[in-house]
Amino acid sequence: MVFVNDIDPVLLNYGILNIRWYGIMFLIGLVLNYLILRWAFLKRGYRVEDLDSIAVYLFVGLIAGARLGHIIFYEAWYYWAHPLEVFKIWNGGLASHGAAIGVFVAYLIWVLIHRVKFSKYADILVLGMPVTAMFVRIGNFFNSEIVGIMSGGDFGVIFKRLGEDFPRHPAQLYEAALSLFVFLVMIFIYKKWGITKKSPPLFFVFIYVLLYFVGRFVIEFWKDLHGLPESFPLSTGQVLSIPAIALAVGYFGWTTMRIARK
């Protein structure tokens, strides 16, 4: 089945003010993320005031990290030549690897300022992140960006606004589905076993890192955003995913050995 994507990325146009689908999707993802975290904080008996404070830091880290990640990892030369384009985030151009780094740095700054143990809130804060990631990728679909490679058959999406008449893999929707899967797995584990004193610290953080970046590594084979020389066997997204996967595998290996010794 082939779907023709001729969706106008602008939902409403009020002269100089454009309300874009991408921005709406991003906002929905952020709001749902916050509501999930608020539910988890209340369930754990944590201060919602701390969540509100952390949320400000994470929002800044998310936007700055995702934007800088996209600029540095994928289109550095373009933005060097067009510096004002850096600030036009409503046109898309956010990298999940940069977002992960930005959120980590922002939370690290918060815990250092407030003198809180890093692991206290980390496992809860990661629960809603896949939801934001999912809606961002849906926004990418509306923007006809981060497209997949040609499907070469009677399946895929024709991105009409790119001036194309052939179907591609909807890589944005693949990643949205991946994020939804990761979220459902994490919520299932959280509701089934929760976070106890016996739980390894940062368990949910590394569950997210492992599931998301393994899935991301696989989906990259169907994406048309390479970022590295065509002759290189891996894409930029795959290269950046390898350290995250290795770190998560190392964490679970170390955790398993610790449990085995007890």
C-alpha positions as semicolon CSV with decimal commas, in nm:
position;residue;x (nm);y (nm);z (nm)
1;M;0,000;0,000;0,000
2;V;0,130;0,345;-0,093
3;F;0,035;0,663;0,093
4;V;0,088;1,002;-0,069
5;N;0,210;1,254;0,187
6;D;0,108;1,593;0,056
7;I;0,029;1,730;0,402
8;D;0,091;2,100;0,450
9;P;0,334;2,128;0,745
10;V;0,161;2,454;0,843
11;L;-0,161;2,385;1,030
12;L;-0,273;2,748;1,068
13;N;-0,134;3,061;0,908
14;Y;-0,186;3,399;1,073
15;G;0,032;3,626;0,864
16;I;0,379;3,620;1,016
17;L;0,265;3,362;1,273
18;N;0,258;3,003;1,149
19;I;0,135;2,718;1,366
20;R;0,302;2,408;1,233
21;W;0,212;2,045;1,283
22;Y;0,566;1,980;1,405
23;G;0,528;2,230;1,687
24;I;0,188;2,087;1,785
25;M;0,329;1,732;1,796
26;F;0,629;1,848;1,998
27;L;0,402;2,026;2,246
28;I;0,175;1,721;2,284
29;G;0,480;1,503;2,348
30;L;0,613;1,739;2,615
31;V;0,277;1,772;2,792
32;L;0,217;1,397;2,799
33;N;0,572;1,343;2,919
34;Y;0,515;1,583;3,208
35;L;0,183;1,422;3,303
36;I;0,346;1,077;3,310
37;L;0,627;1,206;3,530
38;R;0,382;1,385;3,759
39;W;0,189;1,058;3,802
40;A;0,512;0,871;3,880
41;F;0,634;1,140;4,124
42;L;0,305;1,137;4,315
43;K;0,304;0,758;4,321
44;R;0,653;0,757;4,471
45;G;0,573;1,037;4,717
46;Y;0,827;1,272;4,564
47;R;0,792;1,651;4,563
48;V;0,615;1,777;4,252
49;E;0,800;2,105;4,306
50;D;1,123;1,921;4,231
51;L;0,971;1,787;3,910
52;D;0,869;2,136;3,802
53;S;1,219;2,262;3,868
54;I;1,383;1,971;3,687
55;A;1,144;2,006;3,394
56;V;1,274;2,357;3,319
57;Y;1,633;2,233;3,307
58;L;1,542;1,928;3,098
59;F;1,344;2,136;2,850
60;V;1,639;2,369;2,790
61;G;1,878;2,073;2,769
62;L;1,647;1,886;2,532
63;I;1,608;2,175;2,287
64;A;1,970;2,291;2,299
65;G;2,114;1,939;2,285
66;A;1,883;1,816;2,010
67;R;1,943;2,124;1,794
68;L;2,320;2,130;1,843
69;G;2,333;1,756;1,786
70;H;2,159;1,791;1,451
71;I;2,382;2,080;1,351
72;I;2,711;1,918;1,455
73;F;2,641;1,558;1,357
74;Y;2,448;1,606;1,034
75;E;2,460;1,951;0,870
76;A;2,752;2,145;1,015
77;W;2,858;2,297;0,682
78;Y;2,505;2,410;0,595
79;Y;2,455;2,592;0,926
80;W;2,804;2,739;0,906
81;A;2,695;2,903;0,580
82;H;2,346;2,991;0,711
83;P;2,393;3,075;1,083
84;L;2,047;3,232;1,130
85;E;1,888;2,897;1,038
86;V;2,020;2,759;1,367
87;F;1,733;2,924;1,555
88;K;1,451;2,802;1,327
89;I;1,373;2,486;1,520
90;W;1,009;2,503;1,409
91;N;1,132;2,378;1,070
92;G;1,257;2,059;1,234
93;G;1,616;1,948;1,268
94;L;1,651;1,790;1,613
95;A;1,878;1,491;1,673
96;S;1,785;1,230;1,935
97;H;2,150;1,161;2,018
98;G;2,205;1,529;2,089
99;A;1,881;1,538;2,289
100;A;2,004;1,250;2,508
101;I;2,331;1,432;2,578
102;G;2,153;1,761;2,643
103;V;1,905;1,606;2,887
104;F;2,187;1,424;3,070
105;V;2,392;1,742;3,109
106;A;2,088;1,945;3,217
107;Y;1,991;1,693;3,484
108;L;2,354;1,667;3,601
109;I;2,362;2,045;3,646
110;W;2,033;2,032;3,841
111;V;2,151;1,762;4,084
112;L;2,481;1,943;4,141
113;I;2,305;2,271;4,216
114;H;2,043;2,111;4,442
115;R;2,286;1,858;4,594
116;V;2,066;1,560;4,516
117;K;2,193;1,210;4,437
118;F;2,190;1,159;4,060
119;S;2,003;0,828;4,079
120;K;1,721;0,960;4,300
121;Y;1,498;1,082;4,016
122;A;1,677;0,949;3,707
123;D;1,481;0,623;3,671
124;I;1,150;0,807;3,688
125;L;1,248;1,095;3,461
126;V;1,327;0,857;3,177
127;L;0,979;0,701;3,176
128;G;0,814;0,974;2,969
129;M;1,098;1,041;2,727
130;P;0,988;0,787;2,463
131;V;0,652;0,965;2,440
132;T;0,816;1,295;2,348
133;A;1,042;1,115;2,100
134;M;0,741;0,947;1,940
135;F;0,553;1,271;1,879
136;V;0,866;1,447;1,751
137;R;0,902;1,178;1,485
138;I;0,536;1,215;1,390
139;G;0,612;1,586;1,353
140;N;0,901;1,495;1,123
141;F;0,653;1,300;0,910
142;F;0,433;1,609;0,875
143;N;0,743;1,805;0,775
144;S;0,840;1,543;0,513
145;E;1,188;1,519;0,666
146;I;1,415;1,238;0,789
147;V;1,275;1,025;0,510
148;G;1,358;0,663;0,443
149;I;1,523;0,506;0,142
150;M;1,320;0,406;-0,163
151;S;1,104;0,104;-0,086
152;G;1,134;-0,027;-0,440
153;G;0,783;-0,171;-0,444
154;D;0,416;-0,110;-0,384
155;F;0,472;-0,011;-0,023
156;G;0,573;0,313;0,140
157;V;0,508;0,685;0,135
158;I;0,542;0,924;-0,155
159;F;0,660;1,257;-0,017
160;K;0,494;1,482;-0,269
161;R;0,626;1,801;-0,114
162;L;0,979;1,686;-0,191
163;G;0,883;1,674;-0,558
164;E;0,896;1,294;-0,564
165;D;0,671;1,037;-0,729
166;F;0,817;0,718;-0,582
167;P;0,755;0,553;-0,243
168;R;1,002;0,560;0,042
169;H;1,012;0,378;0,374
170;P;0,840;0,602;0,635
171;A;1,146;0,597;0,862
172;Q;0,993;0,866;1,086
173;L;0,696;0,641;1,162
174;Y;0,927;0,343;1,220
175;E;1,103;0,546;1,489
176;A;0,772;0,664;1,632
177;A;0,662;0,299;1,661
178;L;0,996;0,213;1,823
179;S;0,949;0,484;2,087
180;L;0,595;0,364;2,157
181;F;0,725;0,008;2,201
182;V;1,000;0,124;2,438
183;F;0,749;0,325;2,641
184;L;0,508;0,031;2,675
185;V;0,788;-0,203;2,784
186;M;0,915;0,043;3,043
187;I;0,568;0,117;3,182
188;F;0,491;-0,255;3,199
189;I;0,807;-0,322;3,398
190;Y;0,748;-0,017;3,619
191;K;0,387;-0,111;3,700
192;K;0,477;-0,478;3,748
193;W;0,781;-0,439;3,973
194;G;0,829;-0,066;4,027
195;I;1,145;0,076;4,180
196;T;1,243;-0,092;4,506
197;K;1,542;-0,075;4,735
198;K;1,664;-0,397;4,572
199;S;1,638;-0,252;4,220
200;P;1,975;-0,166;4,063
201;P;2,013;0,213;4,042
202;L;1,961;0,356;3,692
203;F;1,793;0,034;3,577
204;F;1,521;0,214;3,379
205;V;1,771;0,461;3,235
206;F;1,971;0,181;3,079
207;I;1,662;-0,017;2,973
208;Y;1,565;0,290;2,774
209;V;1,915;0,341;2,635
210;L;1,947;-0,024;2,530
211;L;1,604;-0,067;2,372
212;Y;1,594;0,268;2,197
213;F;1,943;0,276;2,053
214;V;1,940;-0,088;1,942
215;G;1,614;-0,016;1,762
216;R;1,754;0,309;1,626
217;F;2,062;0,128;1,495
218;V;1,842;-0,115;1,301
219;I;1,604;0,150;1,163
220;E;1,899;0,351;1,032
221;F;1,937;0,092;0,754
222;W;1,611;0,227;0,607
223;K;1,688;0,596;0,653
224;D;1,818;0,828;0,384
225;L;1,997;1,063;0,625
226;H;2,351;0,931;0,618
227;G;2,577;1,215;0,739
228;L;2,897;1,026;0,658
229;P;3,061;0,945;0,323
230;E;2,845;0,708;0,118
231;S;3,128;0,455;0,110
232;F;3,121;0,419;0,489
233;P;2,914;0,112;0,587
234;L;2,736;0,282;0,878
235;S;2,538;0,604;0,909
236;T;2,607;0,881;1,158
237;G;2,309;0,766;1,366
238;Q;2,449;0,413;1,386
239;V;2,797;0,530;1,480
240;L;2,651;0,748;1,757
241;S;2,430;0,462;1,878
242;I;2,719;0,218;1,929
243;P;2,867;0,386;2,242
244;A;2,520;0,408;2,399
245;I;2,453;0,038;2,330
246;A;2,796;-0,061;2,461
247;L;2,741;0,142;2,777
248;A;2,402;-0,023;2,839
249;V;2,538;-0,373;2,773
250;G;2,827;-0,302;3,010
251;Y;2,583;-0,181;3,277
252;F;2,366;-0,493;3,259
253;G;2,674;-0,717;3,252
254;W;2,811;-0,545;3,563
255;T;2,471;-0,558;3,735
256;T;2,429;-0,929;3,658
257;M;2,773;-1,009;3,801
258;R;2,693;-0,810;4,117
259;I;2,368;-1,001;4,169
260;A;2,541;-1,335;4,102
261;R;2,798;-1,265;4,374
262;K;2,528;-1,213;4,639
